[in-house]
Amino acid sequence: MRRYAIWGFATSPEHEAWVEAVGGAFEADGFARVADVADADFVLNMFDPEQPKAFRRQARGTYSASFYELDAEPEDVLKTSYPMLVRTLANVVVLRVPGVGVWFTTMERGTYRITDEPADVFERLAPLAKSKLVIDNEFTPDLEPELWDGDEITADIGAAGKRMQELDLLPAPFPVHEYLNERDLRHVMRLYQVGGLSYGNLSARKDETRFWMSASGVDKSQLEVAGRDILLVTGYDEPNAKMLISVPPGIEPRRVSVDAIEHWMIYQAHPDVGAILHVHAWIEGIAATDINYPCGTQELAESVAELIDREPDASRAVIGLRNHGITATGETLTEILDRIESSILRQVPMT
């Protein structure tokens, strides 16, 4: 049974009652409420926007949704809520303006609005609360010596990362520098181990079972060292939710991109796919996911893989992650970039 907890302090009795009602919807769906947040899988954190307090999770698999209220709709909800997301260390921030609506803000998807009915809020939070996060890595220093300095595939990945920068395809889904002050921006880079604000990821197949992929938190225009910036994914340990990585001895690797589970599923299902590119950009008219699964979850990976399965040619597909970006498959990264360059929209539409 999944467990949830309510934590923090509400700024009004009405807001506390509303968050309790959201919690009641979780209980109606089979969640058990616990008093100790250390025992919870999902935490509803109420906070004061004047003094936002972070819920510091003790387990990586615990999700946190931070709730606050305002008397009126801000002129720019994203600019108001995004710093709250950082300061409360949340997976999602939920702003309620009584009688007006509720706005969800996430690191990956920006802001979107729904009604303030507790049942509707629960429907948006439920996928987050029930999803399985796959961001742990198991590193084994068994990479073949001939691959310690990389190969022609890692060279292509590095070249593709530089080309992505030239094409302006390495932005956040929205201009993050405009939404965070210098302190909060440093906090994001430290918290998420970001070595350069360069978003998206790219991978290329090595053989039937393995693929090279960019690391998490590294500037994608500076992919240089095999085993550190570009990692060889060899498998998926599903019972323990870990990606298996082969690295050279004597090197301290970064974690592989959180989307590695998504790429793994696509490569396994479609032997003709030679490369996969994910960027925070858009193409009109493409099929898109529309569920609030966070990046790095098995559920998001499955929903993306299912959309690719439905495409006429899965080996040359482009599908969308609504309010977030696109994932494209192809023969090589160069082939993908050549194909999408003329139709790409740099700004992801927020809906």
Secondary structure, 3 states (H helix, E strand, C coil): CCEEEEEECCCCHHHHHHHHHHHHHHHHCCCEECCCHHHCCEEEEECECCECCCCCCCCCCCEEEEEEECCCCCCCHHHHHHHHHHHCCCCEEEEEECCCEEEEEECCCEEEEECCCHHHHHHHHHHHHHCCECCEEEEECCCCHHHCCCCHHHHHHHHHHHHHHHCCCCCCCCCHHHCCCHHHHHHHHHHCCCCCCCCCEEEEECCCCCEEEEECCCCCCCCCCECCCEEEEEEEECCCCEEEEECCCCCCCCCECCCHHHHHHHHHHCCCCCEEEEECCECCCCCEECCCCCCCEHHHHHHHHHHHHHCCCHHHCEEEECCCEEEEEECCHHHHHHHHCCCCECCCCCC
